[in-house]
Amino acid sequence: MNRQLPALDPGVTYLDTDAPSALYRVVAHHLDEHRGPGYWVDAHSRAAPVTLYDALSRNGRRSLRVARAFTGYQHHELVRSLPGRVRHDTSLVVAPAVGALYADDDVPEYEADQLCAATLELLDAVATAVDVPVLVTANADPYAADVRAAADHTLDATATDAGLRFEGAGFRTDVYVDRWGFQTTIPYWVDLLGVAPDSVNDPAVDTVRTTGAPDAAPTLGEVLG
């Protein structure tokens, strides 16, 4: 099991992060773990070609299809085209900055709200119909609250000195790996070894203490039996 990066469940997952690399890491990990094409509906140039190329493996590059929108209308049309493209073998749909283009000046305010709401409904319908993960971001968008409310799952990513820390339902990064080695956390060892017995309430420890000489501490051999 990869303790650094989370798995994406079917449904809409909102990735809340200020670290752009978090999106690439999650997408690359998912495409490496699952066969089938992935679809990326881009806005505000989140799909930087060089960064995507560096982040994805060869299989990931082959399986990911990127469509770039430059206006809110284009973005909505691309999302509308998804039901005709995705199949049951689709591994992932990505829509970063999902509400950003609807807030641009070329979309009237009265129409922007409707377009964004319709886009979120379409993404949810795709996730439900094909049982596929749909990964969205919107942390800097005017519609971020709407996007988060429409998601089935929330995943938080935070940049730390040791690397990216992800937290979500049933997942928390507890191992950080880089080219120099790895760094673990206390929850990692608790999960691996369990919690140490409480010396006050553990009968075995109490027995060792009371059966030794009154003023002598038990030896390691006595404790381990």
C-alpha positions in Angstrom: 0.0 0.0 0.0 1.3 3.5 -0.9 1.4 5.5 2.4 2.4 8.7 0.6 -0.5 9.2 -1.8 -4.2 8.5 -1.5 -6.4 6.4 -3.7 -9.3 8.0 -5.4 -12.8 6.5 -4.9 -15.6 6.8 -7.5 -17.5 10.0 -7.2 -16.4 13.6 -7.2 -13.3 14.4 -5.0 -12.5 18.0 -4.2 -8.7 18.5 -3.8 -8.1 21.4 -1.5 -4.5 22.7 -1.8 -2.3 25.7 -2.5 0.5 23.4 -3.8 0.1 22.9 -7.6 2.3 19.8 -7.5 -0.4 18.0 -5.4 -2.7 17.7 -8.3 0.0 16.2 -10.6 1.1 13.7 -7.9 -2.4 12.4 -7.3 -3.2 12.1 -11.0 0.0 10.4 -11.8 -0.4 7.9 -9.0 -3.9 7.1 -10.0 -3.1 6.6 -13.7 -0.2 4.3 -12.7 -2.5 2.2 -10.5 -5.4 1.9 -12.9 -5.7 0.9 -16.6 -8.0 2.9 -18.9 -8.0 6.4 -20.4 -8.2 9.5 -18.3 -9.7 12.8 -19.3 -8.5 16.2 -18.2 -10.7 19.3 -18.9 -8.3 22.1 -18.4 -8.9 25.7 -17.3 -6.4 28.5 -16.7 -3.5 26.4 -18.1 -3.4 24.0 -15.1 -2.3 21.3 -17.5 1.3 22.6 -18.1 2.7 20.3 -20.7 6.3 20.1 -19.3 5.1 19.6 -15.8 2.6 16.9 -16.9 5.3 15.2 -18.9 7.7 15.1 -15.9 5.0 14.0 -13.5 3.5 11.2 -15.5 5.0 7.8 -16.3 5.0 6.6 -19.9 1.7 4.7 -19.4 0.2 7.8 -17.8 1.2 10.0 -20.7 -0.4 7.6 -23.2 -3.6 7.2 -21.3 -4.4 10.9 -20.4 -6.4 13.0 -22.9 -6.2 16.8 -22.3 -8.8 19.3 -23.6 -8.1 22.9 -22.9 -10.8 25.6 -22.5 -10.2 29.4 -22.7 -13.7 30.6 -21.9 -16.5 29.6 -19.6 -18.6 28.6 -22.6 -15.8 26.4 -24.0 -15.3 24.8 -20.6 -19.0 24.0 -20.2 -19.1 22.5 -23.7 -16.1 20.3 -23.0 -17.8 19.0 -19.8 -21.0 18.4 -21.7 -19.0 16.2 -24.2 -17.8 13.9 -21.4 -20.9 11.7 -21.3 -20.3 10.8 -25.0 -16.6 10.0 -24.4 -16.2 8.3 -21.1 -16.7 4.5 -20.9 -16.7 1.9 -18.2 -13.0 1.5 -18.7 -12.3 5.2 -18.0 -9.9 5.5 -15.1 -10.2 9.2 -14.2 -11.7 12.5 -15.0 -9.9 15.7 -13.9 -11.3 19.2 -13.9 -8.9 21.7 -12.2 -10.0 25.3 -11.5 -13.4 24.1 -12.4 -15.2 27.4 -11.7 -12.5 29.8 -12.7 -13.6 30.6 -16.3 -17.2 31.2 -15.3 -16.1 34.2 -13.3 -14.3 35.9 -16.2 -15.7 39.1 -17.7 -16.9 37.5 -20.9 -19.6 35.5 -19.0 -22.5 37.6 -17.6 -23.0 37.1 -13.9 -26.5 35.9 -14.3 -25.4 33.2 -16.7 -22.1 32.3 -14.9 -23.9 30.9 -11.9 -26.1 28.7 -14.1 -23.2 27.5 -16.2 -21.1 26.5 -13.1 -24.0 24.8 -11.4 -24.8 22.8 -14.6 -21.1 21.9 -15.0 -21.0 20.5 -11.4 -24.2 18.5 -12.1 -22.7 17.0 -15.2 -19.5 16.0 -13.5 -21.5 14.3 -10.7 -23.6 12.5 -13.4 -20.5 11.3 -15.1 -19.0 10.0 -11.9 -22.3 8.2 -11.0 -23.0 6.8 -14.4 -19.6 5.3 -15.1 -18.6 4.8 -11.4 -15.4 6.7 -12.0 -13.3 9.1 -9.8 -13.7 12.8 -10.8 -11.0 15.0 -9.4 -11.7 18.7 -9.1 -9.9 21.7 -7.7 -11.2 25.3 -7.1 -9.3 26.6 -4.1 -8.7 30.1 -5.7 -12.0 30.2 -7.7 -15.0 32.4 -6.8 -17.0 29.2 -7.0 -14.8 27.2 -4.6 -17.5 26.9 -2.0 -20.0 25.6 -4.5 -17.5 23.1 -5.9 -16.6 21.8 -2.4 -20.2 21.5 -1.5 -21.0 19.5 -4.6 -18.2 17.0 -4.0 -18.7 13.5 -2.5 -15.2 13.4 -1.0 -12.7 16.0 0.2 -8.9 15.6 0.1 -6.6 18.2 1.8 -3.0 18.5 0.6 -0.4 20.6 2.5 3.2 21.4 1.6 5.6 20.6 4.5 9.3 20.5 4.9 9.3 16.8 4.4 7.0 16.8 1.4 3.3 16.9 0.6 0.9 15.7 3.3 -2.5 14.4 2.2 -5.4 13.9 4.5 -8.9 12.6 3.7 -11.4 10.1 4.9 -9.5 7.0 5.8 -6.1 8.3 4.7 -3.3 10.4 6.1 0.3 10.6 4.7 2.6 9.0 7.3 5.7 8.3 5.2 7.7 10.8 3.2 10.1 9.5 0.6 12.6 11.4 -1.5 15.9 10.5 -3.2 17.8 10.8 0.0 15.7 8.2 1.9 12.5 8.3 3.8 11.0 9.9 6.9 8.3 8.3 9.0 5.8 9.6 11.5 4.5 8.4 14.9 1.1 7.3 13.4 3.1 5.1 10.9 4.7 3.2 13.8 1.5 3.0 15.8 -0.2 1.5 12.7 2.6 -0.9 12.2 3.4 -2.0 15.7 0.3 -1.0 17.7 0.2 1.1 20.9 2.6 0.3 23.7 0.9 -1.2 26.8 0.0 1.1 29.6 2.4 0.4 32.4 -0.1 1.3 35.1 -2.9 -0.9 33.9 -0.9 -3.8 32.3 -1.1 -6.8 34.8 2.1 -8.3 33.3 4.1 -5.2 34.2 2.6 -4.9 37.6 3.4 -8.5 38.3 7.1 -8.0 37.4 7.2 -5.0 39.7 5.7 -6.7 42.7 7.6 -10.0 42.4 11.1 -8.5 42.4 13.1 -7.4 45.4 11.5 -4.5 47.2 14.2 -1.9 46.2 15.4 -3.5 43.0 14.1 -2.5 39.5 13.3 -5.5 37.2 15.8 -6.4 34.6 15.0 -6.4 30.9 15.0 -10.2 30.9 12.4 -10.2 33.7 10.2 -7.8 31.8 10.4 -9.8 28.6 9.9 -13.1 30.5 
